[in-house]
């Protein structure tokens, strides 16, 4: 392992447990992701805009509830309880979708649920990582840990492409539930492997249920993380909605659409895995958090320009592949490294608020902007690109300022230590 990652002997077991946990988690999600995306296409682009708004409202309701749980219950119980809850949800949806295939209300409900599910479970995973790994360890190891998730994102589409040929797509939900339970069990093992780092895990996060939101609006570093994520999702959802429009116009068969989405995810996962294993830690050491963050808005700027001139399905698919590779392999690990400098409570509350409400707020904003300026024509209308370009400029500025905040905060903590 030390040929691929700068890991100390005493860290190997915990590193492998982190890798396995993220692998099972994203395998579970990427098995159901093509099913969710196909349901989104079947509901239509107008329904998608409305569903993104519903998801945002659901997030607004759930975040205070999560804040209550994090405030009142020991942190070591929070993740296992929520993962178990979502596993039961998956089984319920599996049974309901089998009993009512083609029901538009059920399909819409599942789309909303899956959009909430993936953010909560991934945010909780990274909260656990930032609790158990130090800032220095995160800089060395987060690339490899992220590769565990990417390997899961690679395995998920492979499972999907194989199983969808012999099983109805809805049966994939039962497989996803089993993998989510496996991820939860890996988290329990990880806490046993790093007891010194988790010595306060029996304590609740404390404070109020809205602390995460308050900290985001009152702390410059957290505010810039939130703004970076918000703009990232506005641009990313522009690409997603354009893709949904073009897929609906180009691919008629439901199974073929599932295969298209899973094939795209497969391409993203292969390249991202290679970068995370061999490149992420090197980029963070060589160019710092700032360099890793700037890579994403630069990629987004190129994608916006390409789609403004030629909005074809193969171009939007290529843009989304490139944007997700850079996001998963560089920008996301850089953001997670910044979170290791936060307090234990902020690692859960602030990170959860940004990863859910702010993230889906970008979705909802993008959906309405896309509808208003695109007029149903997407990037072909030209106005969508004109709106996106100023956003990209703000995105670049935010990435640079956030990198400077991180560098200053890390230096202050180093001096105090």
N, C-alpha and C positions, 0 to 999 in steps of 0.2 A: 504493500500500500504506500509505503514511503517514497516509491518511485513516482507516484502520481499526486500525492498530497503531503504537505509539511505537517505531519501528525506525530505527536509524542507517544511513546509506548503506552503510557497510562491512559491515553485518550481513545485508543483504537476501539475498544468494546462499545463505548458510548457513541462514538462516531458512526459505527456500523448500525447501532440501534436507531440513531437519528435517521440514517439513510433508509433503513427498512421501514420506519414509521412513515416517512414522506413518500416512499415508493408505494406502500399499500394505500395511503390516503389519495394520491393522485391517480393511481390505477382505478380506485373506486369512482372518482369523479369523471375520468376520461372514458370510462365505460358508458356512463349515462349522458355525457356531454353531446355526442352526436344525436342521441335520442331527443334531447332538449332542443338542439338546433333544428332538427327536422320538424319538430312540433311548432317551433317558431315560424319556420317557412310556411307550413301548412295553415297557420293562423293568419298570415299576411303581414305586410310591412306596417300597415296602419295599426293593426292589433299589437305589433311589437312595440311601437312607440308608447301605446297606452300601458302595455305590460311593464315596460321599464319604469314608468311612473308609479305603477302599483308596487313594484319591487322597492323603489325608493321609500314609499310611504310605509311599507312593511318594515323596512330597516329602521325608520324613525320610531316605530313602535317597539321593536325588539331590542334596540340598543339600551334604553333605560332598564329593560328587564334583565339584560346581560349585566348592566352596571349593578343592579340589585344583587344578582347572584355573586358577582366578583367581590362585592362589598361585604356580604354576609357569610360566605362559605370559604373554607380553606382552598387555596389555589390548586392543591393537588387533586381536589375532587371536581373542579370546574370542567376540565377537558374531558375526562372519562364520562361524566354525566351527559354532556352535550353530544359527544360522539355516539353514545348509546341511544340517546333520544332520536338523533337523525337516522340511525340504523333502523329503528322501529318505524319511522316515517317512510323509509324506502320500502319496507315490506308492505306497509299499508297501501302506498301508491301502486306497487306491483299488483296487489290483489284488485284494487279498484280499476286500474287500467285494463286488466284482463277481463273484468266483468263488464266494462263500458268502453270498448274500443271505439275510437273516433269521436268520442264526446268532446266538444269544443271547450266546455267549462273545465273538464278534468284536465285536458291538455294545457289550457291556460294556467290552471292552478299548479300543475307540475312545472311549467316553465318558470313561474314565479318562485316556487319552492326551490328548484335547482339553482336559480340565480342567487338566492339567499344562502342556501346550503354551502356552496363552494366557497363563498367569502368567509363565512363564519368558521368553517373547519380549517381552512388554510391560515386564517388570521390567528386562531388559537394555536396552531402548530408553531408559527413563528414567535408567538408570545412565549411558548415553552422554551424554544431555542434561545431566545434572548435572556431568559431567566437562568438557563443552565450553562450557557457558554459566555465567556468574557469577551470584551471588545477585541483583545489581541487574538484570542482563539477564533472568534468569528471571522476576522480578516483572513486567517489561514484556512479555515475549515468550511465556511459557508458555501463556497463553490462546490465542494464535494457533497455536502448535505443537499444542496439544491439539485445536484445531479441525481440524487435518489428520487426526488419528485419528478424530474424529467424522465428517468427510467420508467417510473410509473405511468407518466403521460405517454411514453412509448409503448408500454405493455398494454395499456387500456385500449387504444385503437386497434392493436393487433388482436386482442381478445374480441373486440367488437367485430372486426372484419371477418374473423373466423366464425364466431357464434351467430352473427346475423344471417349467415347462409343456411343455418340449420334450425335456428330458434326465432320466434317472433321477437322484435326489438324490445318489447316490454319485459321479457324474461331476463334481460340483462340487469334489471334493477335488483333482483335477488342476489346476483353475483356481486354487485356493487355493495350491498349491505354487508355481506360476509367480509369483504376487504376492509370496510370501514371499522368493523369490530377488530380485525387483525391490527390495524393502525392504532387503535385504542390500547390494545394489549402491549404493543411495542412501546407506547408512552409510559406505561406502568413500569416496564423493565428499565427504561431509560432513567427514570427517577431513582430506581434502586442502584443504578450504576454510578450516579453522580449525587450522592447524598449530601456531600459538603456544600455543593452549589445550591442544593434545594433545601437547605436547613430551615428556611423560613416558609416553606411551602404549606405548612400546616396552619399558617396565619391567613386570614382574609386580606384582600387588597386594601380594605378600609376606605374612608372618605365617603363622598356622596355618589349617587348613581349617575350623575351627569358630569362627574369630574373630567372624564375624557374629552367631552365636548368643550368644557370651559378651558382646559389646558391648551387645546388646539387653537382657540381664538385669543389666548393671552401669552403664549410662548412662541417667539419668532421661529425657532427651529421646527417645532411641530406645525406651525402655520404654513411654513414653506413646504414641508412634507405633504401636507394636505393639499396645497395648491398644485404641487407637482403631480400628485395622484389624480386630482380633479381634471386637470388639463389632459393628462395622459388618457383618461377614460373618455373625455369628449372626443379627442381625435380617434382613439381606438374604436369607439362606437360609430363614428362616421364610417370607418372602414367596414365594420360589422354590418351595418344597415345597407350599405352599398352592395356588399356581398350577398345579403339576403335577397335584395331586389334582383340582382343578376342571376342568382341560383334559381329563383322562382321562375324567371323568364327563360332559362336555358335547360333546366333539368326537370322533367315531368314526374319521374317515378320516385316514390318515397324511399325505397331501398337504395336507389342510386344516389339520392341526396345524402343519406346516412353514410354511404361509402365515400362520397366526395369529402364530407366533413372529417371523417376519420382518417382519410388519406392525407388531408392537409395537416391534421394534428400529428400524424406520423412523421411527416417531413420536418415539422418544427421540432419534434422531440429528438430526432436523431442528431440534428446539427447542434441543438442546445446542449444535449448531453456531452458531446465532444468538447464544446467550449467550456462547460462548467468543470469538467474533469481536468482539462489541460490549460485553460486560459483564464478563468475568472479570478483566481487568487493572484495570478501574475499581473493581470490588468489592475486589480485593486492595489497591489504593492507598487507597480510602476507608475500608474497615472492617478492613483488615489480614488476616493469616492467621487470626486468631481468629474474625472474622466469617464468613469462608468455611468454616471448619471447623464452626462451630455450626449453619450452615444444614442440614447433613445430619441430625444427631440430631433437630432440630426437625421436619424432614420425616418422619423415621421414627416419631416419637412420634404425629404426626397419623395416619399410616398404620396403626399398631397399634390406635389407638382406633377408626378406621373399620371395620377388619376384625373387631374384637372384637364390634361391634354387628351387622354384616351381612357375612358372608363369601360374597359373590357373585363370579363370575368377572370381571365388568366392573369391580368395585371393586378386586380384587387386581391386575388389569391396570393400572388407573389409578395405584394406589399404587406399583407397580413402575416405571412410566414416570416418575413424579415423583421417586422415590428415585434412580433412575439418572441423571436429568437433573442433579440437584443434586450427586450424587457426581462425575460426569464433568466438569461445568462449573465447580464451585467447590471441593469438598473435595479431589479428587485433585490439581489444580494446586497447591493450598495445601500439601499434603504434599510434593510434589516440590520446591517452593521451599525447604522446610525442609532437604531433603537437600543442597542446594547449599552449606550451611554445614559439611558433613561433610568428612573427609579423602578423598583419592582412593580409598584401599582400602575405606573404609566405604561410599562411594557404590555400590560393587559388592557387597560381602559383606553388610553390614547390610541394605541395601535388598532384596537377593535373598532373604535369610532371612525378612524380614517379608512380602515380596510372595508368597512361596510357602508356607513351613511355617506361619507365623502365619495367613495368609489361609485356607488350606485347613483349618487347625485349627479356625477358626471354622465352616467348612462342616460338618466332622465333628461338632463339638459341637452345632451347631444341628440336624443331622439326628436325632441320638439324643434331644435334648430334645423336638423336635417329635413324635417317635414316642411318647415316654413320657407327656408331658402332654396330647397331643392325642388319643391313643387312636384314631387313624385318622380323626378328625373335624376335624382342623385347628383353625382359629380358632373354628369353630362350637362347639367344646367349652368355650370360655371360659378354660380353664386356660392355654392358649398365650399369650393376651393378658396374663394375670396374671403370667406369667414374663417377658414382654417388657418390661413397663412399668418394673420396677426396672433392667433392663439399659439402657433408654433414659436413665434418670436418671444412671447411671454414665457413659454415653456423653457426655452433656452436660458433666459435670464434667471428663472426660478431654479433651474438645475445648478447654475454657477453659484448663486447665492447660498443654496442649501449645502453645496460642497464646502463653501467657506465657513458656514456655521458649524459643520461637523469638524472641520480642521481646528477651529478655535476651541470648541467644546472639548475635543480630545486632548488638546494641549493643556487646557485648564485642569482637567482631571489628572493628567500625568504629573503636573506640578504639585497638586494637592496630595497625590499618593507619595 
